[in-house]
Structures are given as C-alpha cells and as structure tokens.
Amino acid sequence: MRNILVISPHPDDETLGCGGTLLKHKAQKNDNLFWMIVTKFKKKNPYFKTRSEEITRVSKRYKFKKTFQLDFIAAELDKYSKNEIIKQFTKCIKLTKPEIIYIPYEFDSHSDHRIVYECINPFIKSFRYNFIKQVRVYETISETNFDNSFVNQSFKPNLWIDISEYFKEKIEIMKIYKTEIKKHPFPRSVVSIRSLAKLRGSFANSNYAEAFMLIKYIID
C-alpha cells in the first residue's frame, strides 16, 4: 500500500489541482489518501460553519483515511514564521509517511500557495525523508494562471494523468464548495475547469487530463 498526501493551502485547491487524480488513486484501492488543509477561516467568518461541513463532505467523497486541518488563518499565512509552518508540516508528514505528495505551484498568485510551496522544500531532500518518492506540483486554476509577476516562470508540466473516467465526479465534488464556483467567465467555473482539462487532455491523447510538474522521482 502507498500513502498519498495532498497538501492544499485552502479547501478546494485539492479538487481544482488534482481531484481527478485523487479519484483515480482511490479507484486503484492500493493507495491510502491523506489530506492536509493548511489554512482555515476565522470562527467569526460567516462561512466558517458552512466550510467545515463542506470539508467533511469532500473528505468522504475522496475517502481520505485522515484529514488534517491546521490552525493557520487563510490569506494571513505570511504573518506566521516559516519555522512554525514547517513544524506543523513535519508532524503531518511523519504521521502519514507519504510516498507521493501533491503540492501547489511555486509561483501561484496567492501568497498562501507560494508560502506552502516554500515550506515543503525541506521535505524534498531524500536524506531527511527517504519515504517520499515523488513530489508532484499541481496547477490551481485562478491562481497558477493569474500572476504576471513571474512571466518567465510559467507552469511547465512534465506529467499528465488521464482523468477522463473521473472528470464528472471531480466537477460534482467541486460544486460542494458553493462559494468557490460560479458561472463563466469566473475563472473557477465548470466551463473553465472543463476547458483546462480538455487542453491538458490534448497533450495526453485523452479527453480530460490533469497536468503536474514532477520535481522529485525516486525509483527503488
């Protein structure tokens, strides 16, 4: 059995970035899936209770063996020390011992995404965590494609996974996040998600695909 850990700065990143691939892992039945959500709403936020309910529903759909909800506040990750963030990541990674990790892109427009990527770097070194064999960077529509600060750092995938069989369910799960998905031309729309999956599928000879940057790959 392999342990798979998806790290999402915010709930919905896991589905936008690699939802179809997670469903494919689940279908193979030889992978244990774990979910680490880095940030959350403040309790006074009007969506706090709703978001907690959404997380529970999403977790059940993917059949995560365990979901970790860290205590950092969304859109305020830059207010915490990186040592504090890394310390929390360490606890989760030592508990799950993942063989494959899914993480957000280094140059996403949202600072939370960039900080999460930076804080994962210590775990990529094989002499520290030799059970991690693969690190796959996912793209998050509305974040990966919306920052002009890094024009020379565009997302360049080198791994494509056919999710044609799972695309419909990915959309169903994404719709659980009622405040995060809206009508086109909003970037997180069904039309946009489908268009990106079709584009990635054209590189993989499939109807729908998800693309990743494979930045670590160890073969025993």
JORA-V13006 format. One line per field, one symbol per residue. ss: DSSP state (~ for helix, > for strand, _ for the rest). phi: phi as a letter, one per 20 degrees, with the letter a starting at -180 (. if undefined). A space follows every 10 residues. Layout:
BEGIN
ss=???
phi=???
END
This chain:
BEGIN
ss=_>>>>>>>__ __~~~~~~~~ ~~~~~~~~__ >>>>>>>>>> _______~~~ ~~~~~~~~~~ ~~___>>>>> >>>___~~~_ _~~~~~~~~~ ~~~~~~___> >>>_______ ~~~~~~~~~~ ~~~~______ ___>>>>>__ _______~~~ ________>> >>____~~~~ ~~~~______ _________~ ~~~~~~~~~~ ~~~_____>> >>>>>>>___
phi=.deddddcgc goffffebgf ffffgfffmd cedccdefcb ffffffegff ffffffffgf felffbdddf efegmcffed fffffffffg gffffelfec cdcffgdffe fgfffggffe gfeffffecf feeccdeddd gncfdcdefc fecffcfcbc cfdgfdfgfg ffffffefed ccffeggedg ffffffffff ffedlbfcbd dbdedbbddf
END
